[in-house]
Amino acid sequence: MPLFPLRTLSFIVAMVVLGACADTQPKYVEKPVGILYNDAMDKLAEGEYFEAARAFDEVERQHPYSSWAIKAKLMSSFAYQQASRYDEAILAARRFIELHPGNADIAYAYYLLAIAYYEQIQDVGRDQKVTQLALGALDEVVRRFPNSEYARDARLKVDLTRDHLAGKEMAVGRYYLKRGSFVAAINRFRAVIERFQSTTHVPEALHRLTEAYLALGVAEEAQTAAAVLGHNFPNSEWYEDAYGLLRGRNLEPKEDKGSWISRIWRGVF
């Protein structure tokens, strides 16, 4: 007869197995805040960005009311961004902004938030929602902290972001133009000269307006687009092309001051 009944023996074996498994589980070890923070900084210096971000999160988790936790929250956003974990970077930056609006590093937090969006901008063939978010966040850095060290870079990136959005409008406009959807194309090119007048895409937009209006048989608007193009970008190859299109119809560039193109360009609207 066995020393233990089978049911009892099975229970003992199960408890031994569970005990062995428990020994292999990682144990929670509380560490001094300085050690945790320095460990995170070491990982950051070694290029272990995701591990560094998690380590900074641990600082906040173990010591939520310390001054180190405030710094760690901001560094967590930076480390997640370096690891291309943009959702986590955005979340960490937003939490810092919400919880510490008066902190001395608040400008940097807004800048980190903007850069996390900016670095996700994709080519003009893709949806540009994140580009709009980047533009809004960069504008906020410039507006809130115009004299900060981050505003200069933010202004540069605002220009690049606006140029990117204009490029998206141009890509869609060219698509419509190629398909013969001239009114839809004109609306896209109008958006460029109306909303993105300082970008590099404006000369082509005016040329495409000349092309689209000629295709529709609206000579006055075509002449106006070419005239505005020639006056503002006389050495542009786009003006040469637009001029050639008009000459092919025995027309000349001629600005109609009542045209929406002329009114937008002169800032009448």
C-alpha positions as CSV (number, residue, x, y, z in Angstrom):
1,M,0.0,0.0,0.0
2,P,1.5,3.4,-1.0
3,L,2.7,5.7,1.8
4,F,0.3,8.5,0.6
5,P,-3.1,8.1,-1.1
6,L,-2.8,8.9,-4.9
7,R,-4.9,12.1,-4.5
8,T,-2.6,13.4,-1.7
9,L,0.5,12.5,-3.7
10,S,-0.8,14.4,-6.8
11,F,-1.4,17.4,-4.6
12,I,2.1,17.3,-3.2
13,V,3.7,17.0,-6.7
14,A,1.6,20.0,-7.9
15,M,2.7,22.1,-5.0
16,V,6.3,21.3,-5.6
17,V,6.0,22.2,-9.3
18,L,4.3,25.5,-8.5
19,G,6.9,26.3,-6.0
20,A,9.7,25.7,-8.5
21,C,7.9,27.9,-11.1
22,A,7.5,30.6,-8.5
23,D,11.2,30.7,-7.9
24,T,11.8,31.4,-11.6
25,Q,9.5,34.4,-11.7
26,P,11.1,37.9,-11.6
27,K,10.8,39.4,-8.2
28,Y,9.9,43.0,-7.6
29,V,12.9,44.8,-6.1
30,E,12.5,48.4,-4.9
31,K,15.6,50.4,-5.5
32,P,16.7,53.9,-4.5
33,V,15.5,56.5,-6.9
34,G,19.0,57.7,-7.8
35,I,20.1,54.2,-8.8
36,L,17.0,53.7,-10.9
37,Y,17.5,57.0,-12.7
38,N,21.2,56.5,-13.3
39,D,20.5,53.0,-14.6
40,A,18.0,54.5,-17.1
41,M,20.6,57.2,-18.2
42,D,23.2,54.5,-18.7
43,K,20.9,52.6,-21.0
44,L,20.2,55.8,-22.9
45,A,23.9,56.5,-23.4
46,E,24.4,52.9,-24.7
47,G,21.7,53.3,-27.3
48,E,19.3,50.9,-25.6
49,Y,16.4,53.4,-26.1
50,F,13.4,51.2,-25.4
51,E,15.0,49.7,-22.3
52,A,15.9,53.2,-21.2
53,A,12.3,54.3,-21.6
54,R,11.1,51.4,-19.5
55,A,13.7,52.2,-16.9
56,F,12.5,55.8,-16.7
57,D,9.0,54.6,-16.3
58,E,10.1,52.4,-13.4
59,V,11.5,55.5,-11.7
60,E,8.1,57.1,-11.8
61,R,6.4,53.8,-10.8
62,Q,8.5,53.2,-7.7
63,H,9.0,56.8,-6.6
64,P,6.0,58.7,-8.1
65,Y,6.3,61.7,-5.7
66,S,10.0,62.4,-6.1
67,S,11.5,65.2,-8.2
68,W,13.3,62.4,-10.1
69,A,9.9,61.1,-11.3
70,I,9.2,64.4,-13.0
71,K,12.5,64.3,-14.9
72,A,12.0,60.7,-15.7
73,K,8.6,61.3,-17.3
74,L,10.2,63.7,-19.7
75,M,13.2,61.5,-20.4
76,S,10.8,58.6,-21.0
77,S,9.2,60.6,-23.8
78,F,12.6,61.3,-25.4
79,A,13.8,57.7,-25.1
80,Y,10.6,56.3,-26.6
81,Q,11.0,58.7,-29.5
82,Q,14.5,57.6,-30.1
83,A,13.2,54.0,-30.1
84,S,10.6,55.0,-32.7
85,R,7.8,54.2,-30.3
86,Y,5.9,57.3,-31.1
87,D,2.6,56.6,-29.5
88,E,4.4,56.0,-26.1
89,A,6.5,59.1,-26.7
90,I,3.4,61.2,-27.3
91,L,1.6,59.8,-24.3
92,A,4.5,60.5,-22.0
93,A,4.9,64.1,-23.3
94,R,1.2,64.8,-22.9
95,R,1.2,63.4,-19.4
96,F,4.1,65.7,-18.5
97,I,2.3,68.7,-20.0
98,E,-0.9,67.9,-18.2
99,L,0.6,67.3,-14.8
100,H,3.5,69.8,-14.8
101,P,2.4,72.9,-16.8
102,G,4.5,75.2,-14.8
103,N,7.7,73.2,-14.9
104,A,10.9,74.8,-16.1
105,D,11.2,72.2,-18.9
106,I,7.6,72.6,-20.2
107,A,8.9,74.1,-23.5
108,Y,10.9,71.0,-24.1
109,A,7.9,68.8,-23.4
110,Y,5.9,70.6,-26.1
111,Y,8.8,70.3,-28.5
112,L,9.1,66.6,-27.8
113,L,5.4,66.2,-28.5
114,A,5.8,68.1,-31.8
115,I,8.8,66.1,-32.9
116,A,7.1,62.8,-32.2
117,Y,4.4,63.8,-34.7
118,Y,6.9,65.3,-37.1
119,E,9.0,62.2,-37.4
120,Q,6.0,60.2,-38.5
121,I,5.3,62.3,-41.6
122,Q,4.9,60.0,-44.6
123,D,5.2,60.7,-48.3
124,V,2.5,62.7,-50.1
125,G,0.9,59.5,-51.4
126,R,-0.3,58.6,-47.9
127,D,-2.8,60.1,-45.6
128,Q,-1.6,63.4,-44.1
129,K,-3.5,63.4,-40.8
130,V,-0.3,63.1,-38.8
131,T,1.3,65.9,-40.8
132,Q,-1.6,68.2,-39.7
133,L,-1.0,67.1,-36.1
134,A,2.7,67.9,-36.5
135,L,2.0,71.3,-37.9
136,G,-0.4,72.1,-35.1
137,A,2.1,71.0,-32.4
138,L,5.0,72.9,-34.0
139,D,2.9,76.0,-34.3
140,E,2.1,75.7,-30.6
141,V,5.8,75.6,-29.7
142,V,6.4,78.8,-31.7
143,R,3.3,80.5,-30.3
144,R,3.9,79.5,-26.6
145,F,7.7,79.8,-26.5
146,P,8.8,82.2,-29.2
147,N,12.1,83.0,-27.5
148,S,13.0,79.5,-26.5
149,E,15.8,77.5,-28.0
150,Y,13.2,75.2,-29.5
151,A,11.3,77.8,-31.4
152,R,13.9,78.3,-34.1
153,D,13.9,74.6,-35.1
154,A,10.1,74.5,-34.8
155,R,9.8,77.4,-37.3
156,L,12.0,75.6,-39.8
157,K,10.0,72.4,-39.4
158,V,6.7,74.4,-39.8
159,D,7.9,75.6,-43.2
160,L,8.9,72.0,-44.2
161,T,5.6,70.6,-42.9
162,R,3.6,73.2,-44.8
163,D,5.6,72.5,-48.0
164,H,4.7,68.8,-47.5
165,L,1.0,69.5,-47.2
166,A,1.2,71.7,-50.3
167,G,2.9,68.8,-52.0
168,K,0.0,66.5,-51.1
169,E,-2.5,69.0,-52.7
170,M,-0.4,69.2,-55.8
171,A,-0.2,65.4,-56.1
172,V,-4.0,65.1,-55.9
173,G,-4.5,68.1,-58.3
174,R,-2.2,66.5,-60.9
175,Y,-4.2,63.2,-60.6
176,Y,-7.5,65.0,-61.3
177,L,-5.9,67.0,-64.1
178,K,-4.7,63.8,-65.8
179,R,-8.2,62.3,-65.5
180,G,-9.8,65.4,-67.0
181,S,-11.5,66.4,-63.8
182,F,-10.5,70.0,-64.3
183,V,-12.8,71.6,-61.6
184,A,-11.6,69.2,-58.9
185,A,-8.0,69.9,-60.0
186,I,-8.5,73.7,-59.9
187,N,-9.8,73.4,-56.3
188,R,-6.6,71.6,-55.2
189,F,-4.3,74.1,-56.9
190,R,-6.3,76.9,-55.4
191,A,-5.7,75.5,-52.0
192,V,-2.0,75.7,-52.6
193,I,-1.9,79.4,-53.5
194,E,-4.5,80.2,-50.9
195,R,-3.2,78.3,-47.9
196,F,0.5,77.6,-48.8
197,Q,1.5,80.7,-50.6
198,S,5.1,80.7,-49.2
199,T,5.9,77.1,-50.3
200,T,7.9,75.9,-53.2
201,H,4.9,74.5,-55.0
202,V,3.2,77.8,-55.8
203,P,4.8,78.3,-59.3
204,E,3.7,74.9,-60.5
205,A,0.2,75.5,-59.0
206,L,-0.2,78.7,-61.0
207,H,1.0,76.9,-64.1
208,R,-1.4,74.0,-63.6
209,L,-4.2,76.6,-63.1
210,T,-3.3,78.0,-66.5
211,E,-3.4,74.5,-68.0
212,A,-6.7,73.6,-66.4
213,Y,-8.5,76.8,-67.3
214,L,-7.3,76.5,-70.9
215,A,-8.7,73.0,-71.0
216,L,-12.1,74.4,-69.8
217,G,-12.0,77.2,-72.3
218,V,-11.9,79.9,-69.6
219,A,-9.2,82.1,-71.2
220,E,-9.4,85.0,-68.8
221,E,-8.5,82.9,-65.7
222,A,-5.8,81.1,-67.6
223,Q,-4.3,84.5,-68.6
224,T,-4.5,85.7,-65.0
225,A,-2.8,82.7,-63.6
226,A,0.1,83.0,-66.1
227,A,0.4,86.8,-65.5
228,V,0.6,86.3,-61.7
229,L,3.1,83.5,-62.3
230,G,5.2,85.7,-64.6
231,H,5.2,88.7,-62.3
232,N,6.2,86.8,-59.2
233,F,8.4,84.1,-60.7
234,P,9.7,85.4,-64.0
235,N,12.6,83.1,-64.3
236,S,10.7,80.0,-63.4
237,E,10.5,77.1,-65.9
238,W,6.8,76.9,-65.0
239,Y,6.3,80.4,-66.4
240,E,8.0,79.4,-69.6
241,D,5.6,76.5,-69.9
242,A,2.6,78.5,-69.0
243,Y,3.6,81.2,-71.5
244,G,4.0,78.6,-74.2
245,L,0.5,77.2,-73.5
246,L,-1.0,80.6,-73.9
247,R,0.9,81.4,-77.1
248,G,-0.4,78.1,-78.5
249,R,-3.9,79.6,-78.2
250,N,-2.8,83.0,-79.5
251,L,-3.1,84.5,-76.0
252,E,-0.9,86.5,-73.8
253,P,-0.5,86.6,-70.0
254,K,-3.0,89.3,-68.7
255,E,-4.1,89.8,-65.2
256,D,-7.8,90.4,-64.4
257,K,-7.8,92.2,-61.1
258,G,-11.3,90.9,-60.4
259,S,-10.2,87.2,-60.7
260,W,-10.1,85.1,-57.6
261,I,-6.5,84.3,-58.4
262,S,-5.5,88.0,-58.4
263,R,-7.6,88.7,-55.3
264,I,-6.0,85.9,-53.3
265,W,-2.6,86.9,-54.4
266,R,-3.1,90.5,-53.3
267,G,-4.7,89.3,-50.0
268,V,-8.1,90.8,-50.8
269,F,-10.0,87.9,-49.4
